[in-house]
Amino acid sequence: MKFLLALVAWCLAALPVRADIYADAAERWLNNEFTESTLTREQQLDELAWFSRAAAPYRGMTIRVVSERIDTHTYESNVLARAFREITGIHVIHEVTGEDDLVKKIRAQMDTGLNIYDGYINDTDFIGTHFRYGKTLALSDYMDGDGASVTLPTLDLDDFIGLAFGTAPDGKLYQLPDQQFANLYWYRHDWFSRPDLQKQFETEYGYPLNVPQNWAAYEDIARFFSEKVRYIDGQRVWGHMDYGRTDPSLGWRISDAWLSLAGAGDKGLPNGHPVDDWGIRVEGCHPVGASVARGGALDSPAAIYAVSKYVDWLEQYAPPEAFELTFSSSGEWVAQGQVAQQVFWYTAFMPALTAPSSQVNGSDGRPLWRVAPSPRGAYWEDGMKSGYQDAGGWTFLTNTPADRLAAAWLYAQFTVSKTVSLRKLLVSLTPVRASDIESRQFGEQAPYLGGLVEFYRSNARHIWTPTGVNVPDYAALSGYWWQQLSRVIRHEATPAEAMTAMARNVDLTLEELGNNATLSCAPRLAIPQEEELWLQAPGAPKPALTRAPQPLTLPYREAIEQW
């Protein structure tokens, strides 16, 4: 009995010491890593103390989460997961994988009902899937209900800039923003500013060498550098950059709003209504078709024009290596210093441009490049979305056990908490909080980020948008893009043949999904009509243009004022 009493006394005496371990860990992380925050140090300590207290019932647990392979998530996996473990006692295995593999993993858990992962950072391109299938946790309900005790009091949802992207038509939040990056025009500002090149270009084309506002000007500039200039300082240069390897990421090149930049869809934000940037028409909330015969625009003249330009520019103006590159491998290519411009470039690869090895920065570390609004295609009209923005959000499935869900939700909030978020932004340059964007520290980086700070401090961050709710099953439909596009690149099909097959496949899948009685807002395939009836009606799908737009460029400062 004396031994048991002594043991109990020892355990009780050890509790404060154990608690001090987590408090000491919080102090260490604030001193060494989270030194930059929009919160005061005292506020940071309070926030981390809350995490430690809320995590107490789950200490010793190991949870598994997964996200795509970009610098943001590598930082989370290598740094934030360890910080969270030391501060809370919850061990996190944060897996980083390819986007296509991530899609397969979340779909496998939805289909099987097995608890494969406890949380996903899943693109909000899935929002049309999540609210229709009823297998994704509505975070709005969770925070007000079972998850109230593990919801951070200082989470401050109003501070998130991409909250709308993870919110469904039912008004509920399904995905908590974790990172955002945009597709913007990228170009070598130093080359465009050279008097000799400016004179040569204007003599050749009759207008100034500046930021292209439409595809006609972009194409002239691409031809100029690839065929007229060819060499700068003894190095072969190219007027265009892209990627074309047969790979799932090839599909993102077009599905990530390339059709909207061409002007294939309708006006309206965030994705065009009733025809969106995938060319899918909806009536109410029900997708009714992607083919022109059903009122869609996936095989319309504008869509065929979009794919034709993609392939033509890749073949004529991009470096030969582009055909063997994927999303990931192409991302660092512009940092090698051989490319004059890229029609849209993912800002997720900004760290590669700012790295010491980058060949596109001056000796003072300042960029020789700039980012600006992407030029638009011949069918684009005012009122349409201006580009694509990838928005990854924390996503949880309803079949996750309650304790594992609570622990994973704590980790998710930790990765976007104000204690952590500014430091994560400065490392990865993929912001989610307005307070971080407006911070002094982010503003001080503006001279080194070539326009990124200006983009996120403008209204543009709201009109560069992800895939929307018209897409009822992202996993089922997204594969068609790269499969058809690869046929065009290999010259096995013309753009018109590929987009006709694409529209047919999407329509067939919509028809199958419409037979799923459990699906909310399920597709209702429309009866085909004469294509000409749709092409002559207002809006998308649009008839073929009979005259190409005149090329137009603007000086950099005027171009970014459009933001």
Summary of the structure (lengths in Angstrom):
residues: 563
radius of gyration: 25.1
end to end distance: 75.1
largest distance: 99.1
contacts: 2004
relative contact order: 0.18
helix: 50%
strand: 14%
